Amino acid sequence: MRTALAGHGNDVAAVGLVRRALDFLYLGAGYAAGVFLVAIFAIMMIMSIGRQFALNIPAGDDFASWCMAAMAFLGLAHTFKRGEMIRVGLLLEKLHGRTKQVAEIVALGIATAFILYFTRHAVQMTYDSWRFNDVAQGVVALPLWIPQLGFAGGLVILSIALIDELVGVIRGHRPSYEKGSPDETPDEFIERISQGGGG
């Protein structure tokens, strides 16, 4: 009996460790997206002000574009898990109980399949760029796999987040991206937001 309890305790600890690691991964990707946002701002400001002093960043537009792609894709998982990603839930909002859970599972399953498809091709493209030593055609001949890492990495992390969410909903947990009370109607949501409640 004591051995069984100890084994169960170890399982709970392992699950908790995995949960913390995944949450840290999503948060880290969100912070990385923020860093790239600041980098875009810095590049654009230096390029704008630099014109007055005949200063220029070689391939500055390219670097800003690469930072923008990295920012957009690295921020996806964190945005999704926090419930800030735009979701069309007109049907799901009208469902309750087991029916809603099944609908959530179907929606997450379809989303996961699509994202895994795109992730596979993004990773393949990045790997091919590294394998064939592709370089940017601009002023700075940067190996293309470096900026592509943000794009591919963001999709990999989003795939992990979707699988994580799908497994949680299958196990009967409420989706982490769902805000407010599970029985809250859209009108109640609007009323809560208008009164200063959290989104």
Summary of the structure (lengths in Angstrom):
residues: 199
radius of gyration: 21.6
end to end distance: 45.8
largest distance: 77.2
contacts: 530
relative contact order: 0.12
helix: 73%
strand: 1%
